[in-house]
Each structure stands twice: as structure tokens, then as C-alpha cells.
Amino acid sequence: MAKLLVGMVLSIVLAIAAGVRPAAAADLAHGAQVFANNCAACHVGGGNVVNGAKTLKLADLTAYEMASIEAIKTQVTNGKNAMPAFKGRLSDTDIEDVANYVLDQAEKGWS
């Protein structure tokens, strides 16, 4: 039992050290607010009004190698193609929380 507990704790510590934060550690309510204020105009309900092939649905995020917190944070921070960069407009916490919110919603099917 002690070995199992040590293994679980070590896994969590290594994940945090690698920059992977469990969704529960993020403020999803804040992420939802950031999304509503900055993203929903183009991505309402996980869609994409600019390019319908690149939605925030899990299948599209996976197909375009965007189904991770780090990939979403990079996209939000730096922008790409028609998506503007939010670096300097959103705080690091805002970007972290909205990335966690987007992935959480994608995994839930944008319910």
C-alpha cells in the first residue's frame, strides 16, 4: 500500500514539474469566463466560425495535435493563421485556465 501511495505522489510531482496540471487544479469557472469574453465569438459551443474544419471538438483537436493543455496554451498565447495572439492581452493564469476549460469541454463534447 505504501509503495502505491509513493508511486501516485511521485507521478503527480513529476507531472507538475513537467508543466502538466490536472484539470481539477485549474479554475474551470474562470476559464469559462475568459472563454466567454475572448473566444466565444469565433468558437461558440466549440465550433469555429472562421474555419469550420478546425473546431474545438476533441476529434479536431486530436487530428491537429492540439488535444493537450500545452498545445492549446501555445495557440492562445501566440495565435496562428486567423486566430490572434492573446499574449499581453491575457495573463498567464487566464491562458492556463482557458486552455484547461477548452480541453475539459472538448472531452465532455461541449455539453
MOHUZI-V891122 format. One record per backbone hydrogen bond with DSSP energy under -0.5 kcal/mol. CO is the residue of the C=O (numbers start at 0). NH is the residue of the N-H. E is the energy in kcal/mol with one decimal. If there is no record, write none. Layout:
co = [CO CO]
nh = [NH NH]
e = [E E]
This chain:
co = [0 1 2 3 4 5 6 7 8 9 10 11 12 13 14 15 18 21 21 22 25 26 27 28 29 30 31 32 33 34 34 38 38 39 41 42 43 45 50 52 56 57 58 59 60 60 61 65 67 68 69 70 71 72 73 74 75 76 79 82 85 85 89 90 91 92 93 94 95 96 97 98 99 100 101 102 103 104 105 105]
nh = [4 5 6 7 8 9 10 11 12 13 14 15 16 17 19 18 20 24 25 25 27 30 31 32 33 34 35 36 37 38 39 41 42 43 48 45 46 55 53 54 60 61 62 63 65 66 64 67 71 72 73 74 75 76 77 78 85 86 82 79 88 89 87 94 95 96 97 98 99 100 101 102 103 104 105 106 107 109 57 108]
e = [-2.2 -2.5 -2.4 -2.4 -2.5 -2.7 -2.2 -2.1 -2.5 -2.6 -2.2 -2.5 -2.5 -1.7 -2.8 -1.5 -0.6 -1.8 -0.7 -0.9 -1.2 -2.5 -2.4 -1.7 -2.6 -2.6 -2.6 -2.1 -1.8 -2.7 -2.3 -1.4 -2.3 -1.0 -2.3 -2.2 -1.8 -3.2 -2.2 -0.6 -2.8 -2.6 -2.4 -2.2 -4.2 -0.7 -1.7 -1.2 -2.2 -2.8 -2.3 -2.1 -2.8 -2.8 -2.8 -2.4 -2.5 -1.8 -2.4 -1.6 -1.7 -2.5 -0.7 -2.4 -2.6 -2.8 -2.6 -2.2 -2.1 -2.3 -2.7 -2.3 -2.4 -2.8 -2.5 -2.4 -1.2 -3.6 -0.6 -1.1]
